[in-house]
């Protein structure tokens, strides 16, 4: 049973009489027919394929830009520039409004969405769209508009967005839209997590209803060889093997299979993965600001402080090995609530 393809929604906002130079377009992904050799277009099957990006995104940053547990948590632009801060926050926001943006809120939401796209599709691609005054052409703001990476194709060093024929004819669009490379922002997993494609391929084969189908097919057979409990245990072992490099457990505690020490170690491995992903997104965002800032005569970078670091993970692993602290107290150090 195949899952319904998840859509990446376009930003729905009023551009307030600004002229946007957007090249990419949005369309429902299911309109795009599978192309030969397009591995990125394969539909993922199974519940883990959707819960993995969701769980990762919820752990990457505090929800809503606030954290009771992390009193020192802060998102800022350095050096400070209130006007450019509003421009950056608006560029990252999913929804446009006429009142002041909260930088921490918009940054956290962006990390949630971007992190989910990276973990699900291997990359997250955005277009830098300039917003210019209609009468003077003066640059006033910009947006980061998400592009579904499954609609992109690279040919001879150039990137094209593939638009289905029916949609293109209906909306008077070309079926192949060339995109300028210097306007694209491509977020990738950190180098330490380069096997996400392999992880997702394995997750696609798990949690997909096979257990239920096997059980339904054999439950009335008195001499059936099938044992649902053994099947569930085998699938949990397969899940643990598939995600051993990132530590994700699919919401399973795995304590009925592994010692509590090992389950906590896996949790710390997952925290390391999430922190590495957060740092990779932040680095790419700052590289984008290095490109965009001079157009506004500004040179600012995003700073995030007060969250767990890779050094904290290393220290926690050492404390776990030494038995210096309780398991729960170690986990408390990484909550973002």
C-alpha positions as a Markdown table, in Angstrom:
| # | Residue | x | y | z |
|---|---|---|---|---|
| 1 | Unk | 0.0 | 0.0 | 0.0 |
| 2 | Unk | 1.6 | 3.3 | -1.1 |
| 3 | Unk | 1.4 | 6.4 | 0.9 |
| 4 | Unk | -0.1 | 9.5 | -0.6 |
| 5 | Unk | 2.8 | 11.8 | -1.7 |
| 6 | Unk | 3.3 | 14.6 | 0.8 |
| 7 | Unk | 3.1 | 18.1 | -0.7 |
| 8 | Unk | 5.5 | 20.9 | -0.1 |
| 9 | Unk | 3.2 | 23.9 | 0.1 |
| 10 | Unk | 4.1 | 27.2 | -1.5 |
| 11 | Unk | 4.2 | 30.4 | 0.6 |
| 12 | Unk | 0.8 | 32.0 | 0.6 |
| 13 | Unk | 1.2 | 35.7 | 1.2 |
| 14 | Unk | 0.3 | 39.1 | 0.0 |
| 15 | Unk | 3.3 | 40.8 | -1.6 |
| 16 | Unk | 1.9 | 44.3 | -0.9 |
| 17 | Unk | 2.2 | 45.7 | -4.4 |
| 18 | Unk | 5.8 | 44.5 | -4.7 |
| 19 | Unk | 7.0 | 43.0 | -7.9 |
| 20 | Unk | 8.5 | 39.5 | -7.3 |
| 21 | Unk | 11.0 | 38.1 | -9.8 |
| 22 | Unk | 10.2 | 34.5 | -8.9 |
| 23 | Unk | 11.2 | 31.9 | -11.5 |
| 24 | Unk | 10.0 | 28.6 | -9.9 |
| 25 | Unk | 6.3 | 27.6 | -9.7 |
| 26 | Unk | 4.2 | 25.5 | -7.3 |
| 27 | Unk | 2.0 | 22.7 | -8.4 |
| 28 | Unk | 0.6 | 19.5 | -6.7 |
| 29 | Unk | 3.3 | 17.0 | -6.8 |
| 30 | Unk | 0.9 | 14.1 | -7.8 |
| 31 | Unk | 0.4 | 16.0 | -11.1 |
| 32 | Unk | 4.0 | 15.0 | -12.1 |
| 33 | Unk | 4.3 | 11.7 | -13.7 |
| 34 | Unk | 7.2 | 9.5 | -12.7 |
| 35 | Unk | 10.1 | 9.8 | -15.0 |
| 36 | Unk | 12.4 | 7.0 | -16.0 |
| 37 | Unk | 15.5 | 6.8 | -13.8 |
| 38 | Unk | 14.0 | 9.3 | -11.4 |
| 39 | Unk | 14.8 | 7.6 | -8.1 |
| 40 | Unk | 13.9 | 10.8 | -6.2 |
| 41 | Unk | 10.3 | 10.4 | -7.4 |
| 42 | Unk | 9.7 | 7.0 | -5.8 |
| 43 | Unk | 6.9 | 7.1 | -3.3 |
| 44 | Unk | 8.0 | 6.1 | 0.2 |
| 45 | Unk | 5.9 | 3.4 | 1.8 |
| 46 | Unk | 5.4 | 3.0 | 5.5 |
| 47 | Unk | 4.7 | 5.0 | 8.6 |
| 48 | Unk | 8.4 | 5.5 | 9.4 |
| 49 | Unk | 8.9 | 7.4 | 6.2 |
| 50 | Unk | 6.7 | 10.2 | 7.5 |
| 51 | Unk | 7.5 | 10.0 | 11.2 |
| 52 | Unk | 11.2 | 10.3 | 10.7 |
| 53 | Unk | 11.2 | 13.8 | 9.2 |
| 54 | Unk | 8.5 | 14.9 | 11.6 |
| 55 | Unk | 10.4 | 13.7 | 14.7 |
| 56 | Unk | 13.6 | 15.3 | 13.5 |
| 57 | Unk | 12.0 | 18.6 | 12.8 |
| 58 | Unk | 10.4 | 18.7 | 16.3 |
| 59 | Unk | 13.8 | 18.2 | 18.0 |
| 60 | Unk | 15.8 | 20.6 | 15.9 |
| 61 | Unk | 14.6 | 23.9 | 17.5 |
| 62 | Unk | 12.2 | 25.1 | 20.2 |
| 63 | Unk | 8.6 | 25.2 | 19.0 |
| 64 | Unk | 7.3 | 28.8 | 18.5 |
| 65 | Unk | 10.7 | 30.3 | 19.2 |
| 66 | Unk | 10.4 | 29.8 | 23.0 |
| 67 | Unk | 11.8 | 27.3 | 25.5 |
| 68 | Unk | 11.0 | 27.1 | 29.2 |
| 69 | Unk | 13.9 | 24.7 | 29.7 |
| 70 | Unk | 16.4 | 26.8 | 27.8 |
| 71 | Unk | 16.4 | 30.1 | 29.5 |
| 72 | Unk | 19.4 | 31.3 | 27.6 |
| 73 | Unk | 18.0 | 30.4 | 24.2 |
| 74 | Unk | 18.3 | 33.3 | 21.8 |
| 75 | Unk | 18.2 | 34.0 | 18.1 |
| 76 | Unk | 19.8 | 37.2 | 16.9 |
| 77 | Unk | 21.4 | 39.0 | 13.9 |
| 78 | Unk | 25.0 | 40.1 | 14.5 |
| 79 | Unk | 25.6 | 43.0 | 14.3 |
| 80 | Unk | 22.2 | 44.2 | 15.2 |
| 81 | Unk | 20.1 | 45.9 | 12.6 |
| 82 | Unk | 16.3 | 46.2 | 13.3 |
| 83 | Unk | 15.3 | 46.9 | 9.8 |
| 84 | Unk | 17.2 | 44.1 | 8.2 |
| 85 | Unk | 16.1 | 41.8 | 11.0 |
| 86 | Unk | 12.5 | 42.4 | 9.9 |
| 87 | Unk | 13.5 | 41.7 | 6.3 |
| 88 | Unk | 15.2 | 38.4 | 7.2 |
| 89 | Unk | 12.3 | 37.3 | 9.5 |
| 90 | Unk | 9.8 | 38.1 | 6.7 |
| 91 | Unk | 11.9 | 36.2 | 4.2 |
| 92 | Unk | 11.8 | 33.1 | 6.3 |
| 93 | Unk | 8.2 | 33.3 | 7.3 |
| 94 | Unk | 5.5 | 31.0 | 5.9 |
| 95 | Unk | 2.8 | 33.7 | 6.2 |
| 96 | Unk | 3.1 | 37.4 | 5.5 |
| 97 | Unk | 1.5 | 39.9 | 7.8 |
| 98 | Unk | 1.6 | 43.7 | 8.4 |
| 99 | Unk | 2.7 | 43.6 | 12.0 |
| 100 | Unk | 6.3 | 43.1 | 13.3 |
| 101 | Unk | 7.9 | 39.7 | 12.8 |
| 102 | Unk | 9.5 | 37.8 | 15.7 |
| 103 | Unk | 12.9 | 36.7 | 14.5 |
| 104 | Unk | 13.2 | 33.7 | 16.9 |
| 105 | Unk | 9.7 | 32.4 | 15.9 |
| 106 | Unk | 10.3 | 32.6 | 12.2 |
| 107 | Unk | 13.8 | 31.1 | 12.4 |
| 108 | Unk | 12.5 | 28.2 | 14.5 |
| 109 | Unk | 9.6 | 27.5 | 12.1 |
| 110 | Unk | 12.0 | 27.7 | 9.1 |
| 111 | Unk | 14.3 | 25.2 | 10.8 |
| 112 | Unk | 11.4 | 22.8 | 11.4 |
| 113 | Unk | 10.3 | 22.9 | 7.8 |
| 114 | Unk | 13.7 | 22.8 | 6.3 |
| 115 | Unk | 14.9 | 20.0 | 8.6 |
| 116 | Unk | 11.9 | 17.9 | 7.6 |
| 117 | Unk | 12.6 | 18.4 | 3.9 |
| 118 | Unk | 16.2 | 17.5 | 4.2 |
| 119 | Unk | 15.6 | 14.3 | 6.2 |
| 120 | Unk | 12.8 | 13.2 | 3.8 |
| 121 | Unk | 14.2 | 14.1 | 0.4 |
| 122 | Unk | 18.0 | 14.4 | 1.1 |
| 123 | Unk | 18.0 | 18.1 | 0.2 |
| 124 | Unk | 15.9 | 21.2 | 0.7 |
| 125 | Unk | 15.9 | 23.8 | -2.1 |
| 126 | Unk | 14.8 | 27.4 | -1.9 |
| 127 | Unk | 14.7 | 30.3 | -4.4 |
| 128 | Unk | 15.9 | 33.8 | -3.4 |
| 129 | Unk | 13.0 | 35.9 | -4.7 |
| 130 | Unk | 13.5 | 39.7 | -4.8 |
| 131 | Unk | 10.6 | 42.0 | -3.9 |
| 132 | Unk | 10.9 | 45.3 | -5.7 |
| 133 | Unk | 8.8 | 48.5 | -5.7 |
| 134 | Unk | 6.4 | 48.4 | -8.6 |
| 135 | Unk | 6.9 | 52.0 | -9.6 |
| 136 | Unk | 10.6 | 52.5 | -8.9 |
| 137 | Unk | 12.0 | 49.0 | -9.2 |
| 138 | Unk | 13.9 | 49.6 | -5.9 |
| 139 | Unk | 14.7 | 46.4 | -3.9 |
| 140 | Unk | 12.7 | 46.4 | -0.7 |
| 141 | Unk | 12.7 | 42.9 | 0.6 |
| 142 | Unk | 13.2 | 39.2 | -0.4 |
| 143 | Unk | 11.7 | 35.8 | 0.2 |
| 144 | Unk | 13.0 | 32.3 | 0.5 |
| 145 | Unk | 10.5 | 30.3 | -1.5 |
| 146 | Unk | 10.6 | 26.5 | -1.2 |
| 147 | Unk | 10.9 | 24.3 | -4.3 |
| 148 | Unk | 9.9 | 20.7 | -4.2 |
| 149 | Unk | 13.2 | 19.0 | -4.9 |
| 150 | Unk | 11.4 | 16.1 | -6.6 |
| 151 | Unk | 10.4 | 18.5 | -9.4 |
| 152 | Unk | 14.0 | 19.5 | -10.2 |
| 153 | Unk | 16.4 | 18.0 | -12.7 |
| 154 | Unk | 20.0 | 18.8 | -13.4 |
| 155 | Unk | 21.3 | 18.8 | -17.0 |
| 156 | Unk | 24.8 | 19.9 | -18.2 |
| 157 | Unk | 25.3 | 21.9 | -15.0 |
| 158 | Unk | 22.0 | 23.7 | -15.2 |
| 159 | Unk | 18.9 | 23.1 | -13.0 |
| 160 | Unk | 15.4 | 22.9 | -14.4 |
| 161 | Unk | 12.0 | 22.6 | -12.8 |
| 162 | Unk | 9.8 | 20.1 | -14.5 |
| 163 | Unk | 6.2 | 21.1 | -14.8 |
| 164 | Unk | 3.6 | 18.5 | -15.8 |
| 165 | Unk | 2.1 | 19.2 | -19.3 |
| 166 | Unk | -1.5 | 19.4 | -18.1 |
| 167 | Unk | -0.6 | 22.0 | -15.4 |
| 168 | Unk | 1.7 | 23.9 | -17.8 |
| 169 | Unk | -1.0 | 24.2 | -20.4 |
| 170 | Unk | -3.7 | 25.2 | -17.9 |
| 171 | Unk | -1.5 | 28.0 | -16.4 |
| 172 | Unk | 0.4 | 28.9 | -19.6 |
| 173 | Unk | 3.7 | 27.8 | -18.3 |
| 174 | Unk | 6.7 | 26.1 | -19.9 |
| 175 | Unk | 7.2 | 22.4 | -19.0 |
| 176 | Unk | 10.9 | 23.0 | -18.4 |
| 177 | Unk | 11.7 | 26.1 | -16.3 |
| 178 | Unk | 15.4 | 27.0 | -16.2 |
| 179 | Unk | 16.5 | 28.2 | -12.7 |
| 180 | Unk | 19.5 | 30.5 | -12.1 |
| 181 | Unk | 21.9 | 28.7 | -9.9 |
| 182 | Unk | 23.0 | 31.8 | -8.1 |
| 183 | Unk | 19.4 | 32.3 | -6.9 |
| 184 | Unk | 19.1 | 28.9 | -5.4 |
| 185 | Unk | 19.8 | 28.0 | -1.8 |
| 186 | Unk | 20.5 | 24.3 | -1.3 |
| 187 | Unk | 20.4 | 22.8 | 2.2 |
| 188 | Unk | 22.1 | 19.5 | 2.5 |
| 189 | Unk | 22.7 | 17.0 | 5.4 |
| 190 | Unk | 25.9 | 17.5 | 7.3 |
| 191 | Unk | 28.9 | 15.4 | 6.1 |
| 192 | Unk | 28.6 | 13.1 | 9.1 |
| 193 | Unk | 25.0 | 12.2 | 8.0 |
| 194 | Unk | 25.7 | 11.4 | 4.3 |
| 195 | Unk | 23.7 | 8.1 | 4.3 |
| 196 | Unk | 20.2 | 9.6 | 4.6 |
| 197 | Unk | 19.2 | 8.1 | 1.3 |
| 198 | Unk | 20.1 | 4.7 | 2.5 |
| 199 | Unk | 18.2 | 5.2 | 5.8 |
| 200 | Unk | 15.1 | 6.4 | 4.0 |
| 201 | Unk | 15.2 | 3.5 | 1.6 |
| 202 | Unk | 15.3 | 1.1 | 4.5 |
| 203 | Unk | 12.6 | 2.9 | 6.4 |
| 204 | Unk | 10.4 | 2.7 | 3.3 |
| 205 | Unk | 10.3 | -1.1 | 3.7 |
| 206 | Unk | 9.3 | -1.0 | 7.4 |
| 207 | Unk | 6.1 | -0.2 | 9.2 |
| 208 | Unk | 4.1 | -0.6 | 6.0 |
| 209 | Unk | 1.3 | -2.9 | 7.1 |
| 210 | Unk | 3.0 | -6.1 | 6.2 |
| 211 | Unk | 2.6 | -7.4 | 9.7 |
| 212 | Unk | -1.1 | -6.8 | 9.6 |
| 213 | Unk | -1.5 | -8.4 | 6.2 |
| 214 | Unk | 0.5 | -11.5 | 7.3 |
| 215 | Unk | -1.5 | -11.8 | 10.5 |
| 216 | Unk | -4.8 | -11.5 | 8.7 |
| 217 | Unk | -3.7 | -14.1 | 6.1 |
| 218 | Unk | -2.6 | -16.7 | 8.7 |
| 219 | Unk | -4.7 | -16.2 | 11.8 |
| 220 | Unk | -7.3 | -18.8 | 11.0 |
| 221 | Unk | -4.7 | -21.5 | 10.1 |
| 222 | Unk | -4.1 | -23.8 | 13.0 |
| 223 | Unk | -0.7 | -25.0 | 11.8 |
| 224 | Unk | 0.6 | -21.6 | 10.6 |
| 225 | Unk | 4.3 | -21.1 | 10.9 |
| 226 | Unk | 3.7 | -17.3 | 11.3 |
| 227 | Unk | 4.4 | -15.7 | 14.6 |
| 228 | Unk | 3.4 | -12.0 | 14.8 |
| 229 | Unk | 5.5 | -11.3 | 17.9 |
| 230 | Unk | 8.6 | -12.6 | 16.2 |
| 231 | Unk | 7.7 | -10.5 | 13.1 |
| 232 | Unk | 7.4 | -7.4 | 15.3 |
| 233 | Unk | 10.7 | -8.1 | 17.0 |
| 234 | Unk | 12.4 | -8.6 | 13.7 |
| 235 | Unk | 11.1 | -5.4 | 12.4 |
| 236 | Unk | 12.3 | -3.5 | 15.4 |
| 237 | Unk | 15.7 | -5.0 | 15.0 |
| 238 | Unk | 15.7 | -3.9 | 11.3 |
| 239 | Unk | 14.6 | -0.4 | 12.4 |
| 240 | Unk | 17.5 | -0.2 | 14.9 |
| 241 | Unk | 20.0 | -1.5 | 12.2 |
| 242 | Unk | 18.7 | 1.0 | 9.6 |
| 243 | Unk | 19.0 | 4.0 | 11.9 |
| 244 | Unk | 22.1 | 3.1 | 13.9 |
| 245 | Unk | 24.2 | 6.0 | 12.5 |
| 246 | Unk | 21.5 | 8.6 | 13.4 |
| 247 | Unk | 20.0 | 7.0 | 16.5 |
| 248 | Unk | 16.4 | 7.5 | 15.6 |
| 249 | Unk | 14.1 | 4.8 | 17.0 |
| 250 | Unk | 10.8 | 5.6 | 15.4 |
| 251 | Unk | 9.2 | 6.4 | 18.7 |
| 252 | Unk | 10.1 | 2.9 | 20.0 |
| 253 | Unk | 11.9 | 2.6 | 23.4 |
| 254 | Unk | 13.5 | -0.7 | 22.3 |
| 255 | Unk | 14.0 | -1.5 | 26.0 |
| 256 | Unk | 12.4 | -4.9 | 25.4 |
| 257 | Unk | 15.2 | -5.7 | 23.0 |
| 258 | Unk | 18.2 | -3.7 | 24.2 |
| 259 | Unk | 19.7 | -2.7 | 27.6 |
| 260 | Unk | 18.6 | 0.7 | 28.9 |
| 261 | Unk | 22.2 | 1.8 | 28.5 |
| 262 | Unk | 22.2 | 1.2 | 24.8 |
| 263 | Unk | 18.8 | 2.9 | 24.3 |
| 264 | Unk | 20.1 | 6.0 | 26.0 |
| 265 | Unk | 23.3 | 5.9 | 23.9 |
| 266 | Unk | 21.1 | 5.8 | 20.8 |
| 267 | Unk | 19.2 | 8.8 | 22.1 |
| 268 | Unk | 22.4 | 10.7 | 22.4 |
| 269 | Unk | 23.4 | 9.7 | 18.9 |
| 270 | Unk | 20.1 | 11.1 | 17.7 |
| 271 | Unk | 20.7 | 14.3 | 19.5 |
| 272 | Unk | 24.1 | 14.5 | 17.8 |
| 273 | Unk | 22.5 | 14.0 | 14.4 |
| 274 | Unk | 19.9 | 16.7 | 15.1 |
| 275 | Unk | 22.5 | 19.2 | 16.4 |
| 276 | Unk | 24.7 | 18.6 | 13.3 |
| 277 | Unk | 21.7 | 19.1 | 11.1 |
| 278 | Unk | 20.8 | 22.4 | 12.9 |
| 279 | Unk | 24.4 | 23.6 | 12.4 |
| 280 | Unk | 24.4 | 22.7 | 8.7 |
| 281 | Unk | 21.1 | 24.6 | 8.2 |
| 282 | Unk | 22.5 | 27.6 | 10.1 |
| 283 | Unk | 25.7 | 27.6 | 8.0 |
| 284 | Unk | 23.8 | 27.6 | 4.8 |
| 285 | Unk | 21.5 | 30.3 | 5.9 |
| 286 | Unk | 24.5 | 32.5 | 6.8 |
| 287 | Unk | 26.1 | 31.8 | 3.4 |
| 288 | Unk | 22.8 | 33.0 | 1.9 |
| 289 | Unk | 22.9 | 36.2 | 4.0 |
| 290 | Unk | 26.5 | 36.8 | 2.8 |
| 291 | Unk | 25.0 | 36.8 | -0.8 |
| 292 | Unk | 21.9 | 38.8 | 0.0 |
| 293 | Unk | 23.1 | 41.3 | 2.6 |
| 294 | Unk | 25.3 | 43.5 | 0.4 |
| 295 | Unk | 22.2 | 44.2 | -1.8 |
| 296 | Unk | 20.7 | 45.9 | 1.3 |
| 297 | Unk | 24.1 | 47.4 | 2.3 |
| 298 | Unk | 24.2 | 45.1 | 5.3 |
| 299 | Unk | 26.6 | 42.4 | 6.4 |
| 300 | Unk | 24.9 | 40.4 | 9.2 |
| 301 | Unk | 24.8 | 36.8 | 10.3 |
| 302 | Unk | 22.3 | 34.8 | 12.3 |
| 303 | Unk | 23.4 | 33.6 | 15.7 |
| 304 | Unk | 21.7 | 30.9 | 17.7 |
| 305 | Unk | 22.7 | 30.4 | 21.4 |
| 306 | Unk | 21.5 | 28.6 | 24.5 |
| 307 | Unk | 20.8 | 25.2 | 22.8 |
| 308 | Unk | 22.7 | 21.9 | 23.3 |
| 309 | Unk | 25.9 | 21.5 | 21.4 |
| 310 | Unk | 28.0 | 18.7 | 20.0 |
| 311 | Unk | 30.3 | 19.2 | 22.9 |
| 312 | Unk | 27.4 | 18.6 | 25.3 |
| 313 | Unk | 26.7 | 15.3 | 23.5 |
| 314 | Unk | 30.3 | 14.2 | 23.9 |
| 315 | Unk | 30.3 | 15.1 | 27.6 |
| 316 | Unk | 27.0 | 13.3 | 28.1 |
| 317 | Unk | 28.4 | 10.1 | 26.4 |
| 318 | Unk | 31.5 | 10.2 | 28.7 |
| 319 | Unk | 29.3 | 10.6 | 31.7 |
| 320 | Unk | 27.1 | 7.7 | 30.5 |
| 321 | Unk | 30.2 | 5.5 | 30.1 |
| 322 | Unk | 31.5 | 6.4 | 33.5 |
| 323 | Unk | 28.1 | 6.0 | 35.2 |
| 324 | Unk | 28.4 | 9.4 | 36.8 |
| 325 | Unk | 24.8 | 10.5 | 36.4 |
| 326 | Unk | 21.3 | 9.0 | 36.2 |
| 327 | Unk | 19.9 | 8.3 | 32.7 |
| 328 | Unk | 17.0 | 10.7 | 33.2 |
| 329 | Unk | 19.2 | 13.6 | 34.3 |
| 330 | Unk | 21.3 | 13.2 | 31.2 |
| 331 | Unk | 18.2 | 13.3 | 28.9 |
| 332 | Unk | 17.0 | 16.5 | 30.8 |
| 333 | Unk | 20.0 | 18.3 | 29.4 |
| 334 | Unk | 18.7 | 18.0 | 25.9 |
| 335 | Unk | 15.1 | 19.0 | 26.2 |
| 336 | Unk | 13.9 | 22.0 | 24.2 |
| 337 | Unk | 10.4 | 22.3 | 25.7 |
